[in-house]
Amino acid sequence: MHTSTDVFVWGKEFETNVKKIDSDHRYLIELINSLGRKLSMVKVTIDDIDPIFKELVGYSRYHFAGEEAIMKNAGVDIRHIKEHVQAHKNFIEEVTSQYKSINIQNIQKSAKSLLDFLVQWLTFHILGIDKNLTAQIRLIESGYSPEDAFVEINGINHEQIDTLVKSFNGIFGVLMRYNDELLTLKKSLEDTVEQRTKELKEANLELEKVNKKLEHIAMTDQLTGLANRHKMLNELDNCWQNFKQNGIKFSFLMFDLDNFKIINDTFGHDAGDKILNIFSQALLHNVRTDDVVCRMGGDEFLIVCPNTDKNGAKIIADKIYQSIENLFVEFGKSGWHGSASIGVACVDETMSSKEDMIKKVDNAMYKAKQNGKNQIFIHDSN
């Protein structure tokens, strides 16, 4: 439980969903808040803060070692490991340097920059590189190679995420602000606490907005604006759990564009991108509100259809097939005639896992491709 004098307030936005890492982070935050409470006393000496600082550095080293072991055991890409380990090393060097430069004649003022650094660094580290790490670990656990997980998290979305994380400066300027009146005017404590509470609420609202933007970027294919593979896996988790607990069926529709490589090779990637965007719109215009249209990568698309049996999935597939057949994207004297191989699969008791579901619809799509392309093939568990 935090108090009104805490300079760093833990919230759900800081959770990585890795128990060991989250537990360590919460303890580091408590140490930072302990340091902040010491600095808010009317009189404070170096002896008051030295034990806390030493514990903070010692626990940071322990936490960093544990975090580095987790990333190595998970087989995370070496590029991320090097960057992460260097960030840990830089932190220890910087915080030690700042502590040595504290003016013992005016500890409260000179130590404020150290406290600000601790709050800001840990905030950016958790929301940035630590969440990046745990996202990669989850992808690796779901079947990605370390290299593909690194590219998925740090690829096309990286620059936008980095820009948003940097924008946190203004938000956390409020969270890190020290109330000088607290040191000299104890009688105004109630007014001060009320003001701090208001500022913290406003800052947390802003933080929530930024986190929603981050989540949207992490779940969106940047070329087409559709949901990406990450979003699809989340939807699959929800549908699979609903099927296992409540018996509610769901279906997958997988699409692979026919003759797409020829267009790419002949007219270039801009032409290919144009086709992908037009095809994406055709999918979006022919699905229901609850259906989730995803671009899996390249020219492969997938639609998650919650609460949908095989017959319902076939109706949707037929509707989309007719729409695709009417597409023609012109390039000079030639062009791409709408054509896609479509696989359909509905979950049933013969499927042992979520991965099995993906495999079945993938196989159905390849059957459509092998049977001559531009057709629908429906998986039959019998």
Secondary structure, 3 states (H helix, E strand, C coil): CCCCCCCCCCCHHHCCCCHHHHHHHHHHHHHHHHHHHHHCCCCCCHHHHHHHHHHHHHHHHHHHHHHHHHHHHCCCCHHHHHHHHHHHHHHHHHHHHHHHCCCCCCHHHHHHHHHHHHHHHHHHHHHHHHHHHHHHHHHHHCCCCHHHHHHHHHCCCHHHHHHHHHCHHHHHHHHHCCCCHHHHCHHHHHHHHHHHHHHHHHHHHHHHHHHHHHHHHHCECCCCCCECHHHHHHHHHHHHHHHHHHCCCEEEEEEEECCHHHHHHHHCHHHHHHHHHHHHHHHHCCCCCCCEEEEEECCEEEEEEECCCHHHHHHHHHHHHHHHHCCEEEECCEEEECCEEEEEEECCCCCCCHHHHHHHHHHHHHHHHHCCCCCEEECCCC
